[in-house]
Structures are given as structure tokens and as C-alpha cells.
Amino acid sequence: VVPVTWQQVLLEWQRDWKNKETYDAVTGLAKEHSGAYGMGIDYAYTMVHKAAQRTQTQHESVAPVHAPVIEY
């Protein structure tokens, strides 16, 4: 017997990512319940596919603040 996680089982059942019937449901479960793996899916959607960020509240980007240069 080799122990496996629910995530391994889910991804093995999905297996063929061209299967659009279950793709959204599987990625939705992973995004909500898979921690870092779900964050990776979000990253791919937002950075690679240019999708909107998935957030509960509106986020505002601020300009960077450069640290002062200290000369010794």
C-alpha cells in the first residue's frame, strides 16, 4: 500500500487536461483547497493568461518606494 493525498487522486482522475467538462471544477477545487498548488494555478491564470486577479476585495497597487542609499 502506498498512501496518496486527495490531490493526487483528483489530478489522476482528471488526467487529460483537454477534457473541458471537468477542467473548471477540478481547477476550482484546487484553487480553493490546495494551498500552494492552488496559488500556482492562480499565478498561471493571472500572469500567463492575463486573467483578472481572484480576490474577495479590491486591491490597489501603489508606486514603489526606493530605500535611501547610505554611504559609509
Long-range contacts (C-beta under 8 A, 24 or more apart in sequence): 7-34, 7-37
